[in-house]
Amino acid sequence: MNKFKEIVKEFSDPDTPGNEKRIKKIIKNMNDKEFEELKLQFEKAVANIDQHNQENHSILILNDLIEEFRDE
């Protein structure tokens, strides 16, 4: 499992107390190259969330409009 997935899985698990300490340990043990790659993966993930949120917003609006568009 890559570090990005490992960190997200660890942080997302509500049944695992102290997961922030384990995440800090994972990050501190990364070399510079791994850390730069991790930062890029998070940047891409954030961009995908932004894009996904825009798509969801559009879907919700269109859901309300498709009947109107059909009837026009």
N, CA, C and O atoms as a GROMACS GRO file, in nm:
protein
  288
    1MET      N    1   0.086  -0.117   0.000
    1MET     CA    2   0.000   0.000   0.000
    1MET      C    3   0.091   0.124   0.000
    1MET      O    4   0.187   0.131   0.076
    2ASN      N    5   0.058   0.222  -0.087
    2ASN     CA    6   0.142   0.341  -0.087
    2ASN      C    7   0.112   0.426   0.037
    2ASN      O    8   0.010   0.407   0.104
    3LYS      N    9   0.201   0.518   0.065
    3LYS     CA   10   0.191   0.596   0.189
    3LYS      C   11   0.064   0.681   0.192
    3LYS      O   12   0.004   0.696   0.298
    4PHE      N   13   0.024   0.736   0.078
    4PHE     CA   14  -0.098   0.816   0.072
    4PHE      C   15  -0.218   0.734   0.119
    4PHE      O   16  -0.293   0.776   0.207
    5LYS      N   17  -0.234   0.617   0.059
    5LYS     CA   18  -0.348   0.532   0.096
    5LYS      C   19  -0.337   0.487   0.242
    5LYS      O   20  -0.437   0.481   0.313
    6GLU      N   21  -0.217   0.456   0.285
    6GLU     CA   22  -0.195   0.412   0.422
    6GLU      C   23  -0.235   0.522   0.521
    6GLU      O   24  -0.303   0.496   0.620
    7ILE      N   25  -0.192   0.645   0.493
    7ILE     CA   26  -0.223   0.757   0.583
    7ILE      C   27  -0.372   0.787   0.583
    7ILE      O   28  -0.431   0.807   0.689
    8VAL      N   29  -0.433   0.792   0.466
    8VAL     CA   30  -0.577   0.821   0.458
    8VAL      C   31  -0.657   0.712   0.528
    8VAL      O   32  -0.751   0.742   0.602
    9LYS      N   33  -0.620   0.586   0.505
    9LYS     CA   34  -0.691   0.475   0.571
    9LYS      C   35  -0.677   0.485   0.722
    9LYS      O   36  -0.774   0.469   0.796
   10GLU      N   37  -0.556   0.510   0.767
   10GLU     CA   38  -0.528   0.520   0.911
   10GLU      C   39  -0.609   0.635   0.973
   10GLU      O   40  -0.671   0.618   1.078
   11PHE      N   41  -0.608   0.750   0.907
   11PHE     CA   42  -0.676   0.867   0.961
   11PHE      C   43  -0.828   0.850   0.957
   11PHE      O   44  -0.899   0.904   1.043
   12SER      N   45  -0.879   0.778   0.859
   12SER     CA   46  -1.023   0.761   0.840
   12SER      C   47  -1.084   0.657   0.932
   12SER      O   48  -1.207   0.650   0.943
   13ASP      N   49  -1.003   0.578   0.998
   13ASP     CA   50  -1.054   0.470   1.082
   13ASP      C   51  -1.092   0.523   1.220
   13ASP      O   52  -1.004   0.549   1.302
   14PRO      N   53  -1.222   0.540   1.245
   14PRO     CA   54  -1.264   0.594   1.374
   14PRO      C   55  -1.243   0.498   1.491
   14PRO      O   56  -1.246   0.539   1.607
   15ASP      N   57  -1.220   0.371   1.460
   15ASP     CA   58  -1.203   0.271   1.566
   15ASP      C   59  -1.058   0.259   1.612
   15ASP      O   60  -1.027   0.176   1.697
   16THR      N   61  -0.970   0.341   1.556
   16THR     CA   62  -0.828   0.332   1.590
   16THR      C   63  -0.786   0.456   1.667
   16THR      O   64  -0.755   0.559   1.607
   17PRO      N   65  -0.784   0.447   1.800
   17PRO     CA   66  -0.742   0.563   1.879
   17PRO      C   67  -0.592   0.591   1.859
   17PRO      O   68  -0.513   0.499   1.840
   18GLY      N   69  -0.557   0.717   1.864
   18GLY     CA   70  -0.416   0.754   1.852
   18GLY      C   71  -0.363   0.749   1.711
   18GLY      O   72  -0.242   0.744   1.690
   19ASN      N   73  -0.453   0.752   1.612
   19ASN     CA   74  -0.406   0.737   1.475
   19ASN      C   75  -0.321   0.856   1.430
   19ASN      O   76  -0.237   0.838   1.342
   20GLU      N   77  -0.339   0.974   1.486
   20GLU     CA   78  -0.257   1.088   1.447
   20GLU      C   79  -0.111   1.065   1.483
   20GLU      O   80  -0.022   1.106   1.409
   21LYS      N   81  -0.085   1.001   1.596
   21LYS     CA   82   0.053   0.972   1.634
   21LYS      C   83   0.118   0.877   1.535
   21LYS      O   84   0.235   0.893   1.500
   22ARG      N   85   0.042   0.777   1.490
   22ARG     CA   86   0.095   0.682   1.393
   22ARG      C   87   0.119   0.750   1.258
   22ARG      O   88   0.217   0.720   1.190
   23ILE      N   89   0.030   0.840   1.221
   23ILE     CA   90   0.047   0.913   1.096
   23ILE      C   91   0.172   1.002   1.103
   23ILE      O   92   0.249   1.008   1.008
   24LYS      N   93   0.190   1.070   1.215
   24LYS     CA   94   0.310   1.153   1.232
   24LYS      C   95   0.436   1.068   1.218
   24LYS      O   96   0.534   1.110   1.157
   25LYS      N   97   0.433   0.948   1.275
   25LYS     CA   98   0.548   0.858   1.268
   25LYS      C   99   0.575   0.817   1.122
   25LYS      O  100   0.690   0.816   1.078
   26ILE      N  101   0.469   0.785   1.050
   26ILE     CA  102   0.484   0.747   0.909
   26ILE      C  103   0.548   0.862   0.831
   26ILE      O  104   0.642   0.841   0.754
   27ILE      N  105   0.497   0.983   0.853
   27ILE     CA  106   0.546   1.099   0.779
   27ILE      C  107   0.691   1.130   0.818
   27ILE      O  108   0.773   1.160   0.731
   28LYS      N  109   0.723   1.124   0.946
   28LYS     CA  110   0.859   1.154   0.989
   28LYS      C  111   0.960   1.052   0.937
   28LYS      O  112   1.077   1.085   0.918
   29ASN      N  113   0.916   0.930   0.913
   29ASN     CA  114   1.005   0.825   0.864
   29ASN      C  115   1.022   0.826   0.712
   29ASN      O  116   1.100   0.747   0.658
   30MET      N  117   0.951   0.914   0.644
   30MET     CA  118   0.962   0.922   0.498
   30MET      C  119   1.087   0.999   0.459
   30MET      O  120   1.128   1.093   0.527
   31ASN      N  121   1.148   0.957   0.348
   31ASN     CA  122   1.259   1.037   0.296
   31ASN      C  123   1.200   1.155   0.218
   31ASN      O  124   1.079   1.162   0.197
   32ASP      N  125   1.285   1.247   0.176
   32ASP     CA  126   1.238   1.368   0.109
   32ASP      C  127   1.160   1.338  -0.019
   32ASP      O  128   1.059   1.402  -0.046
   33LYS      N  129   1.207   1.242  -0.096
   33LYS     CA  130   1.139   1.207  -0.221
   33LYS      C  131   1.000   1.152  -0.193
   33LYS      O  132   0.903   1.190  -0.259
   34GLU      N  133   0.988   1.063  -0.096
   34GLU     CA  134   0.857   1.007  -0.059
   34GLU      C  135   0.763   1.117  -0.011
   34GLU      O  136   0.645   1.117  -0.044
   35PHE      N  137   0.817   1.210   0.068
   35PHE     CA  138   0.734   1.317   0.121
   35PHE      C  139   0.685   1.409   0.009
   35PHE      O  140   0.569   1.450   0.010
   36GLU      N  141   0.771   1.442  -0.086
   36GLU     CA  142   0.730   1.526  -0.199
   36GLU      C  143   0.622   1.456  -0.281
   36GLU      O  144   0.527   1.519  -0.327
   37GLU      N  145   0.637   1.324  -0.299
   37GLU     CA  146   0.536   1.247  -0.371
   37GLU      C  147   0.404   1.247  -0.294
   37GLU      O  148   0.297   1.260  -0.354
   38LEU      N  149   0.412   1.234  -0.163
   38LEU     CA  150   0.292   1.237  -0.080
   38LEU      C  151   0.220   1.372  -0.094
   38LEU      O  152   0.098   1.376  -0.108
   39LYS      N  153   0.296   1.480  -0.090
   39LYS     CA  154   0.235   1.613  -0.105
   39LYS      C  155   0.164   1.626  -0.240
   39LYS      O  156   0.055   1.682  -0.248
   40LEU      N  157   0.227   1.574  -0.346
   40LEU     CA  158   0.164   1.579  -0.478
   40LEU      C  159   0.034   1.498  -0.481
   40LEU      O  160  -0.065   1.539  -0.541
   41GLN      N  161   0.038   1.382  -0.417
   41GLN     CA  162  -0.083   1.298  -0.414
   41GLN      C  163  -0.197   1.369  -0.340
   41GLN      O  164  -0.312   1.361  -0.381
   42PHE      N  165  -0.164   1.439  -0.232
   42PHE     CA  166  -0.268   1.512  -0.160
   42PHE      C  167  -0.319   1.630  -0.242
   42PHE      O  168  -0.439   1.659  -0.242
   43GLU      N  169  -0.229   1.698  -0.313
   43GLU     CA  170  -0.273   1.808  -0.399
   43GLU      C  171  -0.368   1.758  -0.507
   43GLU      O  172  -0.470   1.822  -0.535
   44LYS      N  173  -0.336   1.644  -0.568
   44LYS     CA  174  -0.423   1.585  -0.670
   44LYS      C  175  -0.558   1.545  -0.609
   44LYS      O  176  -0.663   1.566  -0.670
   45ALA      N  177  -0.553   1.488  -0.489
   45ALA     CA  178  -0.677   1.445  -0.423
   45ALA      C  179  -0.766   1.566  -0.393
   45ALA      O  180  -0.887   1.559  -0.410
   46VAL      N  181  -0.705   1.674  -0.348
   46VAL     CA  182  -0.783   1.796  -0.319
   46VAL      C  183  -0.843   1.850  -0.448
   46VAL      O  184  -0.959   1.891  -0.449
   47ALA      N  185  -0.767   1.852  -0.555
   47ALA     CA  186  -0.818   1.899  -0.683
   47ALA      C  187  -0.935   1.813  -0.729
   47ALA      O  188  -1.034   1.864  -0.782
   48ASN      N  189  -0.925   1.682  -0.708
   48ASN     CA  190  -1.034   1.592  -0.745
   48ASN      C  191  -1.158   1.616  -0.661
   48ASN      O  192  -1.270   1.606  -0.711
   49ILE      N  193  -1.138   1.650  -0.535
   49ILE     CA  194  -1.253   1.682  -0.448
   49ILE      C  195  -1.321   1.806  -0.499
   49ILE      O  196  -1.444   1.811  -0.510
   50ASP      N  197  -1.242   1.909  -0.532
   50ASP     CA  198  -1.300   2.032  -0.585
   50ASP      C  199  -1.379   2.004  -0.711
   50ASP      O  200  -1.491   2.053  -0.728
   51GLN      N  201  -1.320   1.926  -0.802
   51GLN     CA  202  -1.387   1.892  -0.927
   51GLN      C  203  -1.512   1.810  -0.898
   51GLN      O  204  -1.618   1.834  -0.957
   52HIS      N  205  -1.500   1.713  -0.809
   52HIS     CA  206  -1.613   1.627  -0.775
   52HIS      C  207  -1.726   1.708  -0.713
   52HIS      O  208  -1.843   1.686  -0.744
   53ASN      N  209  -1.691   1.803  -0.625
   53ASN     CA  210  -1.794   1.886  -0.564
   53ASN      C  211  -1.867   1.969  -0.668
   53ASN      O  212  -1.989   1.986  -0.660
   54GLN      N  213  -1.793   2.022  -0.766
   54GLN     CA  214  -1.857   2.098  -0.873
   54GLN      C  215  -1.950   2.009  -0.953
   54GLN      O  216  -2.060   2.050  -0.988
   55GLU      N  217  -1.906   1.887  -0.982
   55GLU     CA  218  -1.990   1.793  -1.056
   55GLU      C  219  -2.115   1.759  -0.975
   55GLU      O  220  -2.225   1.755  -1.030
   56ASN      N  221  -2.100   1.735  -0.846
   56ASN     CA  222  -2.216   1.705  -0.762
   56ASN      C  223  -2.314   1.821  -0.762
   56ASN      O  224  -2.435   1.801  -0.770
   57HIS      N  225  -2.261   1.942  -0.751
   57HIS     CA  226  -2.347   2.061  -0.753
   57HIS      C  227  -2.424   2.068  -0.884
   57HIS      O  228  -2.544   2.095  -0.885
   58SER      N  229  -2.355   2.044  -0.994
   58SER     CA  230  -2.419   2.046  -1.125
   58SER      C  231  -2.526   1.938  -1.136
   58SER      O  232  -2.634   1.962  -1.189
   59ILE      N  233  -2.496   1.820  -1.085
   59ILE     CA  234  -2.593   1.710  -1.089
   59ILE      C  235  -2.718   1.746  -1.010
   59ILE      O  236  -2.830   1.720  -1.056
   60LEU      N  237  -2.701   1.805  -0.893
   60LEU     CA  238  -2.818   1.844  -0.812
   60LEU      C  239  -2.903   1.949  -0.885
   60LEU      O  240  -3.026   1.941  -0.884
   61ILE      N  241  -2.838   2.045  -0.945
   61ILE     CA  242  -2.912   2.148  -1.019
   61ILE      C  243  -2.983   2.085  -1.139
   61ILE      O  244  -3.102   2.109  -1.162
   62LEU      N  245  -2.908   2.005  -1.215
   62LEU     CA  246  -2.968   1.943  -1.333
   62LEU      C  247  -3.081   1.848  -1.296
   62LEU      O  248  -3.178   1.836  -1.372
   63ASN      N  249  -3.070   1.782  -1.184
   63ASN     CA  250  -3.177   1.693  -1.140
   63ASN      C  251  -3.308   1.769  -1.127
   63ASN      O  252  -3.415   1.716  -1.160
   64ASP      N  253  -3.300   1.892  -1.080
   64ASP     CA  254  -3.420   1.974  -1.066
   64ASP      C  255  -3.468   2.030  -1.201
   64ASP      O  256  -3.585   2.064  -1.215
   65LEU      N  257  -3.378   2.039  -1.298
   65LEU     CA  258  -3.410   2.105  -1.424
   65LEU      C  259  -3.448   2.010  -1.537
   65LEU      O  260  -3.509   2.054  -1.634
   66ILE      N  261  -3.414   1.884  -1.528
   66ILE     CA  262  -3.435   1.796  -1.644
   66ILE      C  263  -3.581   1.787  -1.685
   66ILE      O  264  -3.612   1.782  -1.804
   67GLU      N  265  -3.670   1.784  -1.589
   67GLU     CA  266  -3.814   1.780  -1.624
   67GLU      C  267  -3.855   1.908  -1.695
   67GLU      O  268  -3.929   1.905  -1.793
   68GLU      N  269  -3.805   2.023  -1.644
   68GLU     CA  270  -3.837   2.150  -1.710
   68GLU      C  271  -3.782   2.153  -1.851
   68GLU      O  272  -3.851   2.196  -1.944
   69PHE      N  273  -3.659   2.106  -1.869
   69PHE     CA  274  -3.598   2.106  -2.001
   69PHE      C  275  -3.676   2.016  -2.096
   69PHE      O  276  -3.691   2.047  -2.214
   70ARG      N  277  -3.724   1.906  -2.045
   70ARG     CA  278  -3.798   1.810  -2.128
   70ARG      C  279  -3.931   1.869  -2.172
   70ARG      O  280  -3.976   1.848  -2.285
   71ASP      N  281  -3.994   1.944  -2.081
   71ASP     CA  282  -4.126   2.000  -2.110
   71ASP      C  283  -4.120   2.123  -2.200
   71ASP      O  284  -4.222   2.160  -2.259
   72GLU      N  285  -4.005   2.186  -2.213
   72GLU     CA  286  -3.997   2.308  -2.296
   72GLU      C  287  -4.000   2.278  -2.443
   72GLU      O  288  -3.994   2.369  -2.525
   0.00000   0.00000   0.00000
